[in-house]
Amino acid sequence: MPTAGRSFVKRRGGLVNCRGRRPAGLSVPRSVMVHEASAPTMTNFRDHHPRNAAAAATRRHVLAISAGLAIGGVFAAPPAGARSLPMATRPIPHSGEQLPVVGLGTAANFSVGADEGRRAALGEVIERLIEGGGKLIDTASSYGAAEEVLGAIIPPEARGRLFLATKLENADMASGAPELRRSLDRLRTGQVALLQLHNVSRASQSLAAFRDWKAEGLCRYVGITTTSDRDYAAAEAILRREKPDFLQVDYSLAERKAETRLLPAAAEVGAAVLTALPFGRRSIFRAVAGRTLPDWAEAFDAATWPQFFLKYLLGHEAVTAVIPGTGNPDHMADNLAAGRGRLPDAAQRRAMAAFFDAL
Ligand SMILES: NC(=O)c1ccc[n+]([C@@H]2O[C@H](COP(=O)([O-])OP(=O)(O)OC[C@H]3O[C@@H](n4cnc5c(N)ncnc54)[C@H](OP(=O)(O)O)[C@@H]3O)[C@@H](O)[C@H]2O)c1
């Protein structure tokens, strides 16, 4: 349907043009508005046990969640009790700000160029994230066109409801400042929530420029990332010296080295933890191919393998949020369900690890 010289397509939640923008005069999608009015505010993650939280569930959540989970195949619907719960949140230790525990990674699926159909599908992933009570989106200056695509497809009215995290390759003022400017321009924002130094590798790396940018209001939090155990010692040294607001580290049921030193160090310095690569770039699914979930997964409301893998991570007290990457709206909905219902306790997590190691 041509509008003001641009072409708009029908998408769940309203009309958008090829850049994901809604035509002027059209209303904000109901899902977005309703979410703002009733965003979950629970402060204690354990309070999300069905016994305690079911009363707080709203009809909106029930509708959004059941719509998002109509996936079929091996991805069965979760137990009815868990479906009706709101997304859990956890506090960012340095501020107390609550962050929904399931977010979205953009490394693998968001560098799609100008393709209108693929951008529309990614727009739907973001709609599902917001509808499902999520807000965290993790990207990087080095993820191809991902920042630019995000900038184009995030509707202006949804921006205030998102927690945008990006990463820079350069920590020094001379080369980091133009890189940051480019990221902000591409994301079409004057401020990101979180600015991370991508893949630290030397203990001497300083976050001084990042702190200056935070003081200038270009970001609200600073952090570091690592996804190689070769660099964990450097990451720990930086964590202890610089005390950043966030640590992002690779952590999955198949790759648990972060548990030894990095997660305890993050807890000690009060760094929020985001877990990258929760599915090992999908390789973790090969280990369970053709297998059904063990019956005991029901005890912590895991109804699918992705939920099983994400709930293992969220069961660790140092973990603030998981950021599985997806370009598939149904996968987004499935992943979001991991942020609802009970989590495995220490004994159940040991059983999950033993089960996985024996596969
Ligand atoms: N050094 C660093 O800082 C660093 C390094 C790596 C990653 N990261 C961050 O961590 C995020 C996650 O890592 P990743 O995206 O590379 O790998 P990942 O999250 O471990 O796996 C992503 C893959 O899993 C699939 N998937 C997601 N949800 C699924 C579901 N419910 N059912 C079936 N398949 C599902 C996705 O395919 P579909 O698109 O088909 O769903 C995608 O191919 C990244 O996007 C990035 O933000 C950071």
Ligand as a Chemical Component Dictionary entry (heavy atoms), coordinates in Angstrom:
data_LIG
# 
_chem_comp.id                   LIG 
_chem_comp.type                 NON-POLYMER 
_chem_comp.pdbx_formal_charge   0 
_chem_comp.three_letter_code    LIG 
# 
loop_
_chem_comp_atom.comp_id 
_chem_comp_atom.atom_id 
_chem_comp_atom.alt_atom_id 
_chem_comp_atom.type_symbol 
_chem_comp_atom.charge 
_chem_comp_atom.model_Cartn_x 
_chem_comp_atom.model_Cartn_y 
_chem_comp_atom.model_Cartn_z 
_chem_comp_atom.pdbx_ordinal 
LIG N1  N1  N 0  32.745 -11.854 22.167 1  
LIG C1  C1  C 0  31.501 -11.493 22.347 2  
LIG O1  O1  O 0  31.247 -10.480 22.938 3  
LIG C2  C2  C 0  30.401 -12.348 21.784 4  
LIG C3  C3  C 0  30.719 -13.485 21.029 5  
LIG C4  C4  C 0  29.673 -14.263 20.543 6  
LIG C5  C5  C 0  28.361 -13.911 20.807 7  
LIG N2  N2  N 1  28.076 -12.772 21.525 8  
LIG C6  C6  C 0  26.680 -12.371 21.793 9  
LIG O2  O2  O 0  25.941 -13.515 22.233 10 
LIG C7  C7  C 0  24.807 -13.668 21.373 11 
LIG C8  C8  C 0  24.443 -15.126 21.259 12 
LIG O3  O3  O 0  25.434 -15.826 20.533 13 
LIG P1  P1  P 0  25.185 -16.386 19.055 14 
LIG O4  O4  O 0  23.997 -15.703 18.481 15 
LIG O5  O5  O -1 26.449 -16.273 18.282 16 
LIG O6  O6  O 0  24.942 -17.928 19.322 17 
LIG P2  P2  P 0  23.863 -18.744 20.199 18 
LIG O7  O7  O 0  22.922 -17.791 20.850 19 
LIG O8  O8  O 0  24.599 -19.699 21.009 20 
LIG O9  O9  O 0  23.091 -19.540 19.059 21 
LIG C9  C9  C 0  22.372 -18.878 18.080 22 
LIG C10 C10 C 0  21.791 -19.919 17.133 23 
LIG O10 O10 O 0  20.801 -20.666 17.805 24 
LIG C11 C11 C 0  19.601 -20.684 17.040 25 
LIG N3  N3  N 0  18.469 -20.557 17.971 26 
LIG C12 C12 C 0  18.193 -19.531 18.803 27 
LIG N4  N4  N 0  17.080 -19.781 19.516 28 
LIG C13 C13 C 0  16.634 -21.005 19.116 29 
LIG C14 C14 C 0  15.516 -21.795 19.469 30 
LIG N5  N5  N 0  14.642 -21.394 20.406 31 
LIG N6  N6  N 0  15.345 -22.982 18.836 32 
LIG C15 C15 C 0  16.228 -23.401 17.891 33 
LIG N7  N7  N 0  17.319 -22.683 17.506 34 
LIG C16 C16 C 0  17.511 -21.487 18.122 35 
LIG C17 C17 C 0  19.660 -19.499 16.121 36 
LIG O11 O11 O 0  19.057 -19.796 14.888 37 
LIG P3  P3  P 0  17.672 -19.074 14.456 38 
LIG O12 O12 O 0  18.037 -17.713 13.950 39 
LIG O13 O13 O 0  17.131 -19.978 13.415 40 
LIG O14 O14 O 0  16.819 -19.016 15.686 41 
LIG C18 C18 C 0  21.148 -19.261 15.937 42 
LIG O15 O15 O 0  21.628 -19.930 14.790 43 
LIG C19 C19 C 0  25.256 -13.055 20.051 44 
LIG O16 O16 O 0  24.177 -12.818 19.194 45 
LIG C20 C20 C 0  25.973 -11.841 20.546 46 
LIG O17 O17 O 0  25.036 -10.830 20.879 47 
LIG C21 C21 C 0  29.082 -12.011 22.021 48 
# 
loop_
_chem_comp_bond.comp_id 
_chem_comp_bond.atom_id_1 
_chem_comp_bond.atom_id_2 
_chem_comp_bond.value_order 
_chem_comp_bond.pdbx_ordinal 
LIG N1  C1  SING 1  
LIG C1  O1  DOUB 2  
LIG C1  C2  SING 3  
LIG C2  C3  SING 4  
LIG C2  C21 DOUB 5  
LIG C3  C4  DOUB 6  
LIG C4  C5  SING 7  
LIG C5  N2  DOUB 8  
LIG N2  C6  SING 9  
LIG N2  C21 SING 10 
LIG C6  O2  SING 11 
LIG C6  C20 SING 12 
LIG O2  C7  SING 13 
LIG C7  C8  SING 14 
LIG C7  C19 SING 15 
LIG C8  O3  SING 16 
LIG O3  P1  SING 17 
LIG P1  O4  DOUB 18 
LIG P1  O5  SING 19 
LIG P1  O6  SING 20 
LIG O6  P2  SING 21 
LIG P2  O7  DOUB 22 
LIG P2  O8  SING 23 
LIG P2  O9  SING 24 
LIG O9  C9  SING 25 
LIG C9  C10 SING 26 
LIG C10 O10 SING 27 
LIG C10 C18 SING 28 
LIG O10 C11 SING 29 
LIG C11 N3  SING 30 
LIG C11 C17 SING 31 
LIG N3  C12 SING 32 
LIG N3  C16 SING 33 
LIG C12 N4  DOUB 34 
LIG N4  C13 SING 35 
LIG C13 C14 SING 36 
LIG C13 C16 DOUB 37 
LIG C14 N5  SING 38 
LIG C14 N6  DOUB 39 
LIG N6  C15 SING 40 
LIG C15 N7  DOUB 41 
LIG N7  C16 SING 42 
LIG C17 O11 SING 43 
LIG C17 C18 SING 44 
LIG O11 P3  SING 45 
LIG P3  O12 DOUB 46 
LIG P3  O13 SING 47 
LIG P3  O14 SING 48 
LIG C18 O15 SING 49 
LIG C19 O16 SING 50 
LIG C19 C20 SING 51 
LIG C20 O17 SING 52 
# 
